Amino acid sequence: MKLFHSPASPYVRKVVVLLHELEKTEAVALETITTTAFASDEALKAANPLGRIPALERAEGATLYDSRVITSYLNDLFGGTLYPQGSGRWETLTLEATGDGIMDSAVSMSYEKRLRPEAEQSDAWVEAQWSKISRALSVLNTRWMSHLSGPLTMAHISVGCALSYLDFRHGPRNWRQGNEALAAWHQAFDSRPSMQASRPPDA
């Protein structure tokens, strides 16, 4: 299998962390590409008509895309336990969606500042995205710490990758202020070998 990959993408990082946690990194080759929202890589567009990463090309079957589809597939394929069954399943999926939503807003902020010409940038848009992130961080810090303190799931990986992306692209925002419990959790989670092995090169 081949994973279309960019080391700066938090969505790709979710997949890579999962592979490390399942000890299956050798099963998926990383195809590193250069792509942006305005100029998608041609090979990527052939694999995923949306031109987005990650995309997982398989020897048999359709190419899979969207990080949650890929992580669910790989977890099932390799017999992982990162998507628990039973009563905890919906909490795990909701918390994973929260992490992914933080990524969505944070990546949107990055695109606005890094890709748009300065004259076309909207500070109001950037601040609206940060407000969404701030609300999510507050809820994680006050309502979800017991879940994050439990056994490893994709929820942990999604939230961990999202918070690390905030450090990577939006460090001056200081997301830790007022979210001390979440910050302490992230410090421990970020020290996992899977997170260290998947750090962006300039992070």
The 8 nearest C-alpha neighbors of each residue, nearest first, counted from 0:
[[1, 57, 27, 56, 28, 58, 26, 2],
 [0, 2, 28, 56, 27, 55, 29, 30],
 [1, 3, 55, 29, 30, 54, 4, 28],
 [4, 2, 30, 54, 53, 31, 29, 52],
 [3, 5, 31, 30, 2, 29, 32, 53],
 [4, 6, 31, 7, 8, 32, 11, 33],
 [5, 7, 199, 8, 4, 12, 11, 200],
 [8, 6, 199, 5, 9, 12, 200, 11],
 [7, 9, 11, 10, 6, 5, 12, 52],
 [10, 8, 12, 11, 160, 164, 13, 7],
 [11, 9, 13, 12, 8, 66, 53, 14],
 [12, 10, 53, 8, 14, 13, 9, 4],
 [11, 13, 9, 15, 10, 14, 16, 8],
 [14, 12, 16, 10, 11, 15, 157, 156],
 [15, 13, 17, 11, 12, 16, 70, 18],
 [14, 16, 12, 18, 17, 13, 19, 11],
 [17, 15, 19, 193, 13, 18, 14, 12],
 [16, 18, 20, 14, 15, 19, 21, 13],
 [19, 17, 23, 24, 15, 21, 16, 20],
 [18, 20, 22, 16, 193, 17, 21, 24],
 [19, 21, 17, 22, 18, 16, 193, 23],
 [20, 22, 18, 23, 19, 17, 79, 77],
 [23, 21, 19, 20, 18, 24, 25, 17],
 [24, 22, 18, 25, 21, 26, 19, 27],
 [25, 23, 18, 26, 19, 27, 22, 15],
 [24, 26, 23, 27, 28, 22, 18, 19],
 [27, 25, 24, 23, 0, 28, 18, 1],
 [28, 26, 0, 1, 25, 24, 29, 2],
 [29, 27, 1, 2, 0, 30, 26, 25],
 [28, 30, 2, 1, 4, 31, 3, 27],
 [31, 29, 3, 4, 2, 32, 28, 1],
 [32, 30, 4, 5, 29, 3, 33, 6],
 [33, 31, 5, 4, 34, 30, 3, 40],
 [32, 34, 40, 5, 31, 35, 39, 4],
 [33, 35, 39, 40, 38, 32, 36, 5],
 [36, 34, 38, 37, 39, 33, 40, 114],
 [35, 37, 38, 39, 34, 110, 51, 50],
 [36, 38, 35, 39, 34, 114, 115, 110],
 [39, 37, 35, 36, 34, 40, 50, 41],
 [40, 38, 34, 50, 35, 41, 36, 37],
 [39, 41, 34, 43, 42, 44, 33, 38],
 [42, 40, 44, 43, 39, 45, 50, 46],
 [43, 41, 45, 44, 40, 46, 47, 39],
 [42, 44, 46, 40, 41, 45, 50, 47],
 [45, 43, 50, 47, 48, 41, 46, 42],
 [44, 46, 42, 43, 47, 48, 41, 50],
 [45, 47, 43, 44, 62, 42, 48, 56],
 [46, 48, 44, 49, 50, 45, 43, 54],
 [49, 47, 44, 50, 45, 46, 43, 51],
 [48, 50, 47, 51, 44, 43, 39, 52],
 [51, 49, 44, 48, 47, 39, 43, 52],
 [52, 50, 49, 53, 47, 54, 43, 39],
 [53, 51, 54, 3, 11, 4, 50, 64],
 [52, 54, 11, 3, 64, 66, 4, 65],
 [53, 55, 64, 52, 3, 63, 2, 56],
 [54, 56, 2, 63, 62, 1, 64, 57],
 [55, 57, 62, 1, 0, 2, 54, 63],
 [58, 56, 0, 59, 62, 60, 55, 1],
 [59, 57, 0, 60, 56, 61, 1, 62],
 [60, 58, 57, 61, 56, 62, 0, 63],
 [61, 59, 57, 62, 58, 56, 63, 55],
 [60, 62, 63, 57, 59, 56, 58, 46],
 [61, 63, 56, 55, 57, 46, 60, 64],
 [62, 64, 55, 54, 61, 69, 56, 68],
 [63, 65, 54, 53, 55, 69, 66, 68],
 [66, 64, 68, 67, 53, 69, 54, 63],
 [65, 67, 69, 68, 10, 70, 53, 64],
 [68, 66, 70, 69, 65, 71, 64, 72],
 [67, 69, 71, 65, 66, 70, 72, 64],
 [70, 68, 66, 72, 67, 71, 73, 63],
 [69, 71, 73, 67, 72, 68, 14, 74],
 [72, 70, 74, 68, 69, 73, 67, 75],
 [71, 73, 69, 75, 70, 74, 76, 68],
 [74, 72, 76, 70, 75, 71, 77, 69],
 [73, 75, 79, 71, 72, 77, 76, 70],
 [76, 74, 78, 72, 73, 77, 79, 71],
 [77, 75, 73, 74, 78, 72, 79, 71],
 [78, 76, 74, 75, 79, 73, 21, 23],
 [77, 79, 75, 76, 74, 80, 73, 21],
 [80, 78, 74, 77, 81, 75, 21, 82],
 [79, 81, 82, 83, 78, 74, 152, 75],
 [80, 82, 152, 153, 79, 83, 151, 74],
 [83, 81, 80, 152, 153, 88, 84, 91],
 [84, 82, 88, 80, 81, 87, 85, 152],
 [85, 83, 88, 82, 87, 86, 80, 89],
 [84, 86, 87, 88, 83, 89, 82, 90],
 [85, 87, 88, 84, 89, 90, 83, 91],
 [86, 88, 90, 85, 89, 91, 83, 84],
 [89, 87, 91, 84, 83, 90, 86, 85],
 [90, 88, 92, 91, 87, 93, 86, 85],
 [89, 91, 93, 87, 92, 88, 94, 86],
 [90, 92, 88, 94, 154, 89, 93, 95],
 [93, 91, 95, 89, 90, 94, 96, 88],
 [94, 92, 96, 90, 95, 91, 89, 97],
 [93, 95, 97, 91, 154, 96, 92, 90],
 [96, 94, 154, 92, 98, 97, 157, 93],
 [95, 97, 99, 93, 94, 98, 100, 92],
 [98, 96, 94, 100, 95, 99, 93, 101],
 [99, 97, 158, 157, 95, 101, 100, 96],
 [98, 100, 96, 102, 101, 97, 95, 103],
 [101, 99, 103, 97, 102, 98, 96, 104],
 [100, 102, 98, 104, 99, 132, 103, 105],
 [101, 103, 99, 105, 100, 161, 104, 106],
 [104, 102, 100, 106, 101, 105, 107, 99],
 [103, 105, 107, 128, 101, 102, 106, 108],
 [104, 106, 102, 108, 107, 103, 101, 109],
 [107, 105, 109, 108, 103, 104, 102, 110],
 [106, 108, 104, 110, 105, 109, 103, 111],
 [109, 107, 105, 111, 125, 106, 110, 104],
 [108, 110, 106, 112, 107, 111, 113, 105],
 [111, 109, 114, 107, 113, 108, 112, 106],
 [110, 112, 108, 109, 115, 113, 114, 120],
 [111, 113, 109, 110, 114, 115, 108, 120],
 [112, 114, 110, 109, 111, 115, 116, 108],
 [115, 113, 110, 111, 112, 116, 109, 37],
 [114, 116, 111, 120, 113, 112, 117, 119],
 [117, 115, 119, 118, 120, 114, 112, 113],
 [116, 118, 120, 119, 115, 112, 121, 114],
 [117, 119, 116, 120, 115, 121, 112, 122],
 [120, 118, 117, 116, 115, 121, 111, 112],
 [119, 121, 117, 118, 111, 115, 122, 116],
 [122, 120, 124, 123, 125, 119, 111, 118],
 [121, 123, 125, 124, 126, 120, 127, 111],
 [122, 124, 126, 121, 125, 127, 128, 120],
 [125, 123, 127, 121, 122, 126, 128, 108],
 [126, 124, 122, 128, 108, 127, 123, 129],
 [125, 127, 129, 123, 128, 124, 130, 122],
 [126, 128, 124, 130, 129, 125, 123, 131],
 [129, 127, 104, 125, 131, 126, 130, 124],
 [128, 130, 126, 132, 131, 127, 133, 125],
 [131, 129, 133, 127, 128, 132, 126, 134],
 [132, 130, 128, 134, 129, 133, 135, 127],
 [131, 133, 129, 135, 130, 101, 134, 136],
 [132, 134, 130, 136, 135, 131, 129, 137],
 [135, 133, 137, 131, 132, 136, 130, 138],
 [134, 136, 132, 138, 137, 133, 139, 131],
 [137, 135, 139, 133, 138, 134, 140, 132],
 [136, 138, 140, 134, 135, 139, 141, 133],
 [137, 139, 135, 141, 140, 136, 142, 134],
 [140, 138, 143, 136, 137, 142, 141, 135],
 [139, 141, 137, 181, 138, 178, 180, 136],
 [140, 142, 138, 139, 137, 143, 144, 180],
 [143, 141, 138, 139, 144, 140, 145, 137],
 [142, 144, 139, 146, 145, 141, 147, 140],
 [143, 145, 147, 146, 148, 142, 140, 139],
 [146, 144, 148, 147, 143, 149, 142, 141],
 [145, 147, 149, 148, 144, 143, 150, 90],
 [146, 148, 144, 149, 145, 155, 143, 184],
 [147, 149, 145, 146, 144, 150, 184, 151],
 [148, 150, 146, 147, 151, 145, 152, 144],
 [151, 149, 152, 148, 147, 146, 155, 81],
 [150, 152, 155, 149, 81, 153, 154, 156],
 [153, 151, 81, 154, 155, 82, 150, 156],
 [152, 154, 156, 81, 155, 157, 95, 82],
 [153, 155, 95, 152, 157, 94, 91, 156],
 [156, 154, 158, 153, 152, 157, 159, 147],
 [155, 157, 153, 159, 154, 158, 160, 13],
 [158, 156, 98, 154, 160, 95, 159, 155],
 [157, 159, 98, 161, 155, 160, 156, 154],
 [160, 158, 156, 162, 161, 157, 155, 163],
 [159, 161, 163, 157, 158, 162, 9, 156],
 [162, 160, 158, 164, 102, 159, 163, 98],
 [163, 161, 165, 159, 164, 160, 158, 166],
 [162, 164, 166, 160, 165, 161, 167, 159],
 [163, 165, 167, 161, 166, 162, 168, 160],
 [166, 164, 169, 162, 163, 167, 168, 170],
 [165, 167, 170, 163, 164, 169, 168, 162],
 [168, 166, 164, 165, 202, 169, 163, 170],
 [169, 167, 165, 166, 164, 170, 109, 105],
 [170, 168, 165, 166, 171, 172, 167, 164],
 [169, 171, 166, 172, 173, 168, 165, 167],
 [172, 170, 173, 169, 166, 174, 168, 165],
 [171, 173, 170, 174, 169, 165, 166, 175],
 [174, 172, 171, 175, 170, 176, 169, 166],
 [173, 175, 176, 172, 178, 165, 133, 170],
 [176, 174, 178, 173, 182, 179, 177, 181],
 [177, 175, 178, 174, 173, 179, 182, 172],
 [176, 178, 179, 175, 174, 137, 140, 180],
 [179, 177, 175, 176, 181, 140, 180, 182],
 [178, 180, 182, 181, 177, 175, 183, 176],
 [181, 179, 183, 182, 178, 140, 184, 144],
 [180, 182, 184, 140, 179, 183, 178, 185],
 [181, 183, 179, 185, 180, 184, 175, 178],
 [184, 182, 186, 180, 181, 185, 179, 187],
 [185, 183, 181, 187, 182, 186, 188, 180],
 [186, 184, 188, 182, 187, 183, 189, 181],
 [185, 187, 183, 189, 184, 188, 182, 190],
 [186, 188, 185, 184, 190, 189, 183, 191],
 [187, 189, 185, 190, 186, 191, 184, 159],
 [188, 190, 186, 191, 187, 194, 185, 159],
 [189, 191, 188, 187, 192, 195, 194, 186],
 [190, 192, 194, 193, 189, 188, 195, 187],
 [193, 191, 195, 194, 196, 190, 19, 189],
 [194, 192, 16, 196, 19, 191, 195, 20],
 [195, 193, 197, 191, 196, 192, 189, 16],
 [194, 196, 192, 197, 198, 193, 191, 190],
 [195, 197, 193, 194, 198, 192, 16, 19],
 [198, 196, 194, 195, 193, 12, 199, 16],
 [197, 199, 195, 196, 200, 194, 202, 6],
 [200, 198, 6, 202, 7, 201, 197, 167],
 [201, 199, 202, 198, 6, 7, 197, 196],
 [202, 200, 199, 198, 167, 7, 6, 168],
 [201, 199, 167, 200, 198, 166, 7, 168]]
